[in-house]
Amino acid sequence: MFAAAHYAALAVFVLGCWGFGRALLARLAPPPRRDAGLEAAMAAALGVGLFICAFQLLAIFGAFKPGATVALIAAGVLAAALQLRPWWREARALHVAGAPAAPWTRAERIAAIALALVALPALVAPLAPPAAFDELMYHLPYARLVAQQGSLGIHEWLRYPWFPYNYNLLYAAALQLGDDVLPHFLNALAGVISAVMVYRLGIQHANRLTACIGAAIWIGIGDYSNALIDMGVALFVLSACVALWWWRESEPLPGGTRWLGLAAFCLGVAAGSKYQALTFLPLVALFVVWHERRPKAWALALLCFLVPCVYWYARNAIMTGDPFNPIGARVFGFTDWIPADYVQQVADVRDHAARPNALIWAVFLAPFSLLWKRSAALRAAGWFCFYSVAVWLLTSRYPRYLTASFPLLALMAAIGWQVLFGGIAAGVRRVFGAKGGPVEAAPAAAASAGRLALAGDWIVVLLLAALAAVSLRQTAGKMAMISPTPETREAFLRQHVPGYAAMDYLRQHADGRVYQIALNEAIYYGPNPIWGDTLGPWRYRDFLLLLPGDMARKLAAKGFTAIVMPTSMVPTLATRPGFDEHFALLYEKDGGRVYRILSTAP
């Protein structure tokens, strides 16, 4: 029942998204190359963007309340109900008018089985309680505050109080109407919609084999068990690329410019969710200016881009002078951060530098495929991938910052893997082909081909068996994380969230401000709000480097009544001379300690 209730809630929201998105898409000129599945996925993505804009507008005016959220979703469901029958007729007409589908080949069936095995753990992963680093540090704490207050605000106790938070508004709506597992489903929704797009793009511009492999790669490298926003950004970057290609194929037909506006809107939603989306603007601008120079078209695109994201950047520019706060500090000046914070953040990103998932490395082989030569759309996708990787290498080299490009990287890597394994197979046939005269060559060649086919069959069976074993093991692991009762949830969180017990104690008993030390990744389960971080105005170094008496007096002067820390910090802080005179132990459990700040004379 726990899983069914969450999937039912997701289905209602998806229906509302599709209803709004379809209502808008139906008023645009149809794309030149029709595909019912791709258009349905685009409608759902557009609906998600429209919900984000509606929630943002409500929150700006302090009207983002549960009643308004329910009314919006109900309106979307009603819009879907009114359009379902005409859409179905149109989809059927497209199916009848299209060319008959070719029978599935053996390779395509194998790829489809692999896709299903890869997707299995992703269906279960969102059901786990929140336990992942950044979702507990600021994504969910921010969403919870918006849900409670019904308005947008600057919360300086969060690590990134000035960030754009478009996709997090969906999490706020989920927290208004359900529990904190629902945000996981909204994160997973972005991955699923973009996987459908990858599959349909593969069918449209390549073949079923490419579609299945590309979708499997993207699903396999996605993370469906948290409430981060990287997959949400990926969905809207991919949607922008689809709309851009529709625009490119539509020009100079009447109405083609509308697809340019849709692409700009999707990029605006992405840029209003994460700063990294801004890195795609130079490439998109170059692509657009190559084909379109009319001021009217550019004005439309700029307006559509600004609608979903201008609030965040204008607010930051007006209030701090830095529209990209805090990453623009070196150009626009520092506000909450100091130069040392900036240096520390850059160093932290570099410390996390690593190679991206090996499944996408084959993208560099895609240009050697015949599909690359035949399809202008695939070439455009390939250049997008190469640009994304180049920017990533020159900036962060942090694998998660490449997530926005993963859907198209997965699609192009699918082509690259076919080039690689096709070349290997051709080489094996050459090496083990029959030698000798023409008379004896035929039976020898047949025997050799039979042996190679048998060996290939066994390799495929073993690979599928290994994939099935990995899939079942991961699914079982994800299922073990599901916590449908308060007791199982408590046990899960105590095991997976360091300092959870101490944070939960403070949430229930704190009677004043609490300062946390080295427990950033558990603050969602603590008092709301809770202060303390490595960066920003409540940075640790401003307090912890003081003598115990001075630290207690400074904390007390700012209204703090307690501190919480992991036991690993005890040798550093609690053993210093005089600490026991100013701090009294209140609670200790599961590697966390809570201390009360004692009253001391000035």
N, C-alpha and C positions, 0 to 999 in steps of 0.2 A: 504493500500500500504506500509506503514511503516513496519508493521510486515512481510508482504510478501517479501519485499526486503531483510530484515535481514535473514529470513529463507532460501531464495534462495541463499544468500551468504554462509550461513552455509552448505547448501546442496552441493555446489560446492567444498567447502573445504573438507567435509566428503568424497566426491567421490575421491578427490585427495589423501586423507589419505588412503582410502581403496585400491586405485590403487597401491600405493607404498608398502603398507603392504602386500597385496596379492601377489605382484610380488616377495617379499622376502620369504613369507611363502610357496609359491608354489615350491620353490627350497629346502625346508627342507623336511625331511621324514614326511609323514602324521602322525598325532597323532594316537595312537592305538585305541582310541574310538572316532569315527568320529561324529561330530555334526556340520552341516552346519552353524547354527546360531551362535554358540560359536566361530567357526573358523572365520566367517565374522567379529564378534566383535573384536576378537584378531587381525585380519588384520587391522582394523580401528585404534585400539590402537597402534599397531606397526607403522602404518603410521604417527600418531601424533608424536611418538618418533623420527621417521626419519626426519620429518619436523623440530622438535626442534634442532636436531643435525645439519641439514643443515643451519638453521638460525644462530645457534651459530658459525659455521665455517665461514659463511659470515661476521658476526659481528666482529669476532676476527680480520679479515683482512680489516675491514672498508668497506665492500662491501654489507652490508645489506640494500639495497635500494629498493624502490617500484618495479622497473623493474625486479630485481632479484627475489623478492617475487612472482610477477605475473608469471614469467617464471617457477618457481618451482611448483606452483599450477597447471599451464597449463600442465606441464610434468606429474604430478600426475593424472590429469583428462585423459590425453592421455593413460597413463598406465592402468587406469581403463577401458577405452573404448576397449582397445585391449584384456582385460581379461574377460570382462563381459560375452560374449557368452560361452567360455569354463567353466567359473565358474558356470554359470546357468545349463549347461549340467551335471556338476559334482554334483551340489546340487540336481538336479532332480534324478540322479542315486542313490544318498544316500537316498533320500526319498523313492524311489521305493524299494530299497534293505532292508530298515529298517522294523521293525515289525509294523503292522498296529496300528495306534493310538487308544487307548481306548476311548470310549465315555466320554464326560465330565460329571462328577458327579455333584450333586446339590451343594455340598460344594465348588467344584472347580469353578463353575459358579459364586457363590457368591464372592469368593476370586478375581476372574477376574474383577467383577464389582467394588469391593473395590479398586483394583489396578488402574482401569481407573479413578475413582474419585480422588484418591490421585495424579495421574499424571496430572490432569487438571490444577491446579494452576502453576505447574512447567513449563507448556508450555508457560505461559504468563509472568512469573516472569522475564526472562532475558531482556524484552523490556524496563524496567525502566532505567532512567539515573543513572550514578554512584553516590551513596550516602552513601556507607558503609565504616566506620572507616578505616581499613587498606588498602582498595583499593585506597582511596584518600590520604592516608598518604605516601605510598611508592610503592605499586604494579603498579598503573597506572602512577604515576610520573616517575618511572624508565622506564616503557615501552615507555612512550612518548619520553623520552630523547634518548633511543635507536632508536626509529623510526625516530626521527629528525636527529640524527647524523650518523646513519647507522653503528655504532660501539659500542663495549662494553667499559665501563669506570668506574672509581671509583668516585662516586658523594657524597662527604662527607656531604653535606647538608641533605641527606636522613638519616632516622633513622638507616637503616641497609645497608650501602653502600657495605659491603663485602659479603653479602649473596649470595648463589647460586640462579640464576634466570632463570633456564631452562624454566619453564612453562610460565614465563612472556614474553619470546621471542615470543610466539604465540600472546600475547596481542599487542606487538610492531608491528607485521605484520598486525594485524587487524587495528591498528591506522594508519598505512601507507595507507591502501586501503579503509578504511571506518571511521565510527564515533566511539565514545567511548562506544556505546552500544554493538558493536560486541564482545568485550572481554567477556561480560557476556555470550554470546552464546558459546564461547570456554570453559568457566568454566562449563556451563550446558552440553556441549558435553561430558565432562569427566564423569559427573553423568549419562547421558543417556547410554553411552557405557558400563559402569560398571553395570548399572541396567540390560541391556540385558545379560551380563555375569552372573549375579546373577540368573536371570531367567533360562537361559540355564543350568547352573550348578545344579539348583534345579531340573529341568526336568531330567538331566542325572544321578544324584546321589540320588535323592529322589523321588518326585512326583510333579504333577502340583500344588497341594495345597501348598506345601512348596515353590515352585517356585514363585507363585503369592504373597504369604505372604511376602517372603523374598524381592522380588523386590519392593513391596509396602512400606515396612519398610524403605528400603534404599532411595527410592524416597522421602518418607515423611520426613525423617530427613535431607535430603540434602538441601543446600541453593543455589538456582539458580538465585538469583537477584544481584549478585556481581561479581567482578573479583578477588577473592582470588584464592589461588592455592591449597587448601587442597583437593578438589575433584579431581584435576589433579593428586596429589600424590596418592590418593586412587586408581585411575584408574591403575596406573602403579604398585602399590603394588599388586593389585588384579591380573593384567596380569602376574606378576612374579609368583604368586602362581599357576595360571593355567598352565603356562609353566613348572613350577617345577613338577606338578603332571603328565603332559604329559611325562616329562623326566623319572619320576619314573615308569610310566607304560610302557615306551618304552624300558628301560634297560632290558636285555643286547642286544636289537636289534640294528643293524647297524643304525647309524644316530641319536640315542637317545641323544647323548651328545650335539647335536645342540640345543635341547630344553633347556638344561642347560645354554647354551650361551644366548639364548633368554631371559630366566629368569633373568640372570645377567644383560643383557642390560636394561630390564625394571626397575630393581632395581637401576641401574645407572641413568636412567632418573629421577626416584623419588628422589634419593639422590642429584641430581643436581638441584632439585627444592626446597627442604626443608631439613634442617638438621635432623628433626625428623625421616626421612626415614632411617637414619643410625641405628636406634635402632632395626631394623629387621634383620640386618646382622648377629648377633650372632646366632639367631634361624635358619636362612637359612644355615649358615655355618655348624651348628651342623647336620642339616638334610642332607646336601650334603655329609659331611665327613662320615656319617653313611653308605652311600651307594656307595661313590666314593672316591678313594684315589689316582688315577693315576695323576701324575704331569701334564700330557698333558691336561687332562680335566680341572684341576684347572687353568692352564695357560690360556686356552680358556675362561673360565668363568671370570677370573680377567680382561682379555683384554676387553671383552664385557662390563663388569661393568664400566671400566675406560673411555671408549670412550665418553659417554655422560656427565660425571661429572668431569673428572680429571682437566679440565681447571680451574674450580672455586677453587678447593682445592689447586692445584699447584700454582696458582696465589697468593692466600692468604698466603701460606707458604713462597713463595719467597719474597713477598712484606712486610709482617708483621711478619713472623715467626710463625703465628697461622693459620693452615689450616682451622680451624673451627671458624674463627673470627666472632663475639667476644666471642662466648660461651666457647672457649678454653682458655680464658685469664688467668685463675688461674693456668693453666699448662704451657702455652707457653708465657705468658707475655701480659700485656695490651698495646694496641696501641691507637686507638681513644677513647676508653672508659677508665674510671678510676675505681678503686674498688667500689666507691660509686655508679656508674652507674650500675655495675653488681649487687650489692645488691638491688638496686631499681628495676631492671628488674625482678629479682627472686621474689621479694616481690609483684610486679604487677601480675605475673603469679599466685602466691599463692592467691592473692586477688580474682582472677577470678576462683578459684577452685570451682567445683560444680559437682553434679552427672550428668552423661550423660543421654541422652534421655531414658525415661522409656521403650520405645519400645524394646530396646536391652537387658533389664535385664533378659529376659527369656533364654538367652544364657546358663545360668548355669543349666538349666533343660535339655538341649540337651542330656547329657550322659545317661539320663533315657529313651531315645527313642530306639525303635527297629532299627531305621535307623542308629543310632550311632553304634550299634553292627554289622550291616550288611555291612556298607560301610567304607572301610579304608580311602577313600578320605574325608568323612565327619569327621572322627576322626582326620585326619591331620588338617582340617580346624578348628575343635574345639580347638585343642592344640594351633594353631596359635592365636585364639581369647583369650584364657586364658593367654598366654604369653603377648599379647598386653595389656590386661587389667592390668596385674601385673606390667609391665614396666610403664604404665601410672600412676598407683597408687603410685609407688615408686618415680616418677619424678614430673610431673606437676600437675596432677589432673585437668587440664584445658580441658573442654569437646572438644574444637575444635582440640586439639592435638591428639585426638583419631580418628579423621575423617578417617585417612588412613586405619584403620581397620574396619570401619563401613560396607562396603559391605559384608564381610564374617561374621561379627557380626550379620548383618541383616539376612543372610541366616541361621545361626545356631540358632538365636533367633526365627525364624519361626518354627523351629523344637521344640524348647522349649515351645512356646505357644501352639502347638498341644499337647504336653505332659500335660501342665497345664489344658487346657480346656477339653482334653480327660479324665483326672482324675476327674475333676469336674462333667462332664456328667455321668461318671460311678458311682460316689458317689451319685448323685441325683437319678439315677435309683435304686440304692440299698435302699436309704432311702424311696422312694415313691413306691417301688415295692409292689405287692400284697402279703398279708399274709393270712394264713388259710390253709385248707386242699387242697388236689390235685384237688377235684371236682370243688370247687368254685374258685380256684386260677386262672384257665385259663381265664374265662371271666373278672375277676377283673384285671388280669395282662394286658389284651388287652385294657380295658378301661383306666387303668393307663398309658399305653404306648401312647394311643391316646391323652390323656390330655397333657402328656409331649411333644409329637410331636407338638401339637398346640401351647403350650407355647413357645417351641423353635422357631417355625415359627414366632411368634409375636416378640420375642427378636431379631431375625435376621432382620426382617422388620424395627424395631425401630433403630437398630444399623446402618443399611444402610441409613435410612432416616437422622439420625444424621450426618453420614459421608458425605452424599450428601449436607446437609445444611452447614457444615463446609467447604467443598470443594468449593461450590458456593460462600460463603462469602469471602474466601481467594482469589478465582479467581477474584471476583469483586474488591477486594482491590488491587490486582496486576494490574488489568486493569486500575484502577484509577491513577496508577503511570506512565502509558505510556504517553510519552510527544513527540508527533511527530512533533510539530511546535516549533520555537524558543520561542514563547510566553508561551506555556504550559511548556516547559522545564525550562524557567526562573522562573515561578511561583513554579514549583515543587522544584527546587534547593533552592530557598529562604525559602521554608517551611521546608525542610529536612536537609539542610547542614548549621550548625551554622557558621555565619561569611561569608556566600557566597557573599553577596552584597559587603562587604568591600574588599574581595579578588578579586572579579571581577573588582571593581574599580581600584585596584592596577595593575591588569593584563593589563588594558588598559592605565593607566596613569603613572605608576612608571617609573622614569628616573634614577634609581640607585638601589643599593641593598636594600632589604626589610627584616626586622627582624620581624617574627611573634611570638606572645606570646599566648600560650594556644589555638592555632587554628591548631594544627597538623593535625586534621582530615578534613581539608578543603584546604590543600596546593595545591592539584591538580588543583583547580580553581583559584589559585593566580599566581603571576609572576613565571616564570620558568628560574632559580631556585628561591627558597625562603628559608631563613635560620631560625634557631631557633628550639630547641627541648628540651625535658627533659633529653636526654642522648646525649653523644658524644661531639665533640669539640665545638659545638655551644649551649651548655646546658644553660638553663635559669639562673641557680644560679650564673654563671660567670658574668652575666650582671645585673640582676634584684635586687641583694642584694646591689648594689652600690647606692650611693646618686644620685639623678637625674642628676646633673651636670657631675659627673664622668661617669655615664652610657651613657650620650649623647656623651661625648668626646671619650669614648672607642668604641662606635658604629660608630661614624663618622671616627675615625682613621682606622677602618676596611672597610670603603667604604659604610657604610649604610646611606641611606638618609631618610628612613621612618620606622615606626614600625606600626604594626596592632595588635589589641587585642580585645577580647570580652568585652562588657560593664561590665560584672561581675568582670573584673580585675581593673576597674576604681577606686573603693574605695581603692584598695591596692596600686596602682601605681600612678594614676593621681592626687590623693589628697595630695601627699607628698609635703612638702614645697620646692619650687624651680622648681617643674616640669614644670609649665607653662613658665618658663624662658628659657627652653631648648627644649620644644616640643610644636608644634602648631597643633591644630586640623584641619585636612583637610576634613574629610568625616566621616559621621555617618549614619548608616542605619541597620535595622534588627538586632540590638544587637551587631554590630561590629563598631569599631572606628579605623580610620587611623590618625596617627600623623606624621608631618614632623619634622625631627631633625634639630633644628636651629643651625646656625653657632655660635660657642662660642669660646672665646679666650682661648688658652692653659693655 
